[in-house]
Amino acid sequence: MPPSNEAMKGRICLVTGATSGIGKATATALAAQGATVVLGCRNREKGEAVKQEISRATGNSSLDLMVADLASIASTKKGAADFLARYPKLHVLVNQAGLYLNERTPTPDGLETMFAVNHLAYFLLTNLLLDALKAGAPARIVNGSGGAEAMGKIHFEDLQLEKKWKPMAALAQSKLGNFLFTYELARRLEGTGVTVNVMHPGGVKTELGKGQGGFFGFLMRMMGPFMLTPEQGADTLVWLASSPEAEGITGRYFIKRKEAKSSARSQDKELAARLWKVSAELCGLKG
Ligand SMILES: NC(=O)c1ccc[n+]([C@@H]2O[C@H](COP(=O)([O-])OP(=O)(O)OC[C@H]3O[C@@H](n4cnc5c(N)ncnc54)[C@H](OP(=O)(O)O)[C@@H]3O)[C@@H](O)[C@H]2O)c1
C-alpha cells in the first residue's frame, strides 16, 4: 500500500468498480494516501461493506459511496447527479468498473452490456462530471482498459452486435472504445488543466469472468496462480491518479508505469470523433 501522500490530502477521488478487484485496490491505495475517496458501486450494501473494510485497513474515514448501475444510462445519470450535489469539485476520476460476459445480454436500455458498461459508462459518467473536474483542476482522469483493444473494431453498422455477437469481439470493441475516448477527450481538454490517460493492468486475479464458463473462464482459472494481485494490477492506475511524476501527462497509454503504443486504429481521429458522436447520441448528451 502506498504511504500517506500530503499532496492527496483533501483531494476528492471517485473510483468506479471500487467494490472488487483492481478498482477496490485503487480505492484502498488512494485512501491510504489520505484522499477523500468516493467508491462507485452498484449495490449500496456491498459498497458499505467495502467502505468499512477500506476504512479499517487505511485508518481513513473520509470515504463515501456513489451508487449507480453503470449498465443503465438513467442510473448513471442519477449517480452523477447525486455525486455533484455533494461534491461540486472533483480532482481524480478513475473509471475501472467493467465486466466480461460469455453470453449476449442486453442492458435495460437495449444495449450490448460490455459496450454499455466498459465503454459507454466511461463516456457518460466522465462527461457528466467534466465541469466538476474543471472546477477541481489540476485534475486527472484515468481510464482502466485492457490489451484487447489491439484486436478491436468499432462495428458501427451493428454497434450492439445484434447480428453477430462473439464475446471477444464485444470485449475488444469496448476496450478500443476506451482508447478512442481517452485520446479524443485529451484533445478536447487541452488547456483546461484536466488530464486523461488510459492504462492496461496486465493479467490480474480478480472476480473478472467469475461464473462465466467457456474459454475465458477456463483461461482465468488456469492462469490464476500466475496472475498479478489486484494491488499490483492497480499500481499504474494509482500512479497515474496521484503521483507527481504523472502530473500534466495527458492523452497517453501506460503499462507498468511506462508509456506504451496502442493500435493504429485507436489513434484514428476520425474514428474517435465518430464514436464520440454516436456515444453522445445514445446517452442523450450534446456532441
Ligand atoms: N483482471 C484482469 O486481468 C484485467 C485485465 C485487463 C483489463 N481488465 C478490465 O478490468 C475490468 C474489471 O476489473 P477487475 O478485473 O478488477 O474485475 P472485478 O473484480 O470483477 O471488478 C469489476 C468491478 O466492476 C463493477 N461493475 C461491473 N458491472 C457494473 C455495473 N453494471 N455497474 C457498476 N459497477 C459494475 C463490479 O461491481 P460488483 O462488485 O457489484 O460486481 C466490480 O466492482 C474489466 O473492464 C476488464 O476488462 C481486467
The ligand as an ORCA input file, in Angstrom:
! r2SCAN-3c Opt
* xyz 0 1
  N      -8.414     -8.674    -14.352
  C      -7.674     -8.549    -15.453
  O      -6.742     -9.324    -15.721
  C      -7.953     -7.423    -16.411
  C      -7.049     -7.196    -17.462
  C      -7.334     -6.173    -18.367
  C      -8.484     -5.427    -18.206
  N      -9.338     -5.681    -17.169
  C     -10.583     -4.926    -17.095
  O     -10.896     -4.548    -15.757
  C     -12.324     -4.511    -15.608
  C     -12.758     -5.400    -14.440
  O     -12.000     -5.190    -13.313
  P     -11.484     -6.396    -12.407
  O     -10.585     -7.261    -13.211
  O     -10.994     -5.802    -11.151
  O     -12.814     -7.301    -12.173
  P     -13.811     -7.465    -10.947
  O     -13.097     -7.959     -9.739
  O     -14.915     -8.313    -11.491
  O     -14.342     -5.985    -10.654
  C     -15.282     -5.375    -11.514
  C     -15.892     -4.172    -10.825
  O     -16.797     -3.530    -11.744
  C     -18.069     -3.407    -11.117
  N     -19.166     -3.448    -12.087
  C     -19.421     -4.397    -13.025
  N     -20.573     -4.105    -13.662
  C     -21.056     -2.959    -13.112
  C     -22.212     -2.179    -13.320
  N     -23.167     -2.529    -14.206
  N     -22.388     -1.061    -12.579
  C     -21.465     -0.703    -11.659
  N     -20.357     -1.411    -11.399
  C     -20.154     -2.534    -12.119
  C     -18.137     -4.590    -10.158
  O     -19.158     -4.384     -9.187
  P     -19.692     -5.609     -8.265
  O     -18.688     -5.734     -7.149
  O     -21.026     -5.141     -7.821
  O     -19.735     -6.832     -9.138
  C     -16.728     -4.561     -9.592
  O     -16.597     -3.551     -8.620
  C     -12.923     -5.053    -16.899
  O     -13.323     -3.990    -17.717
  C     -11.766     -5.802    -17.513
  O     -11.868     -5.924    -18.917
  C      -9.089     -6.660    -16.263
*
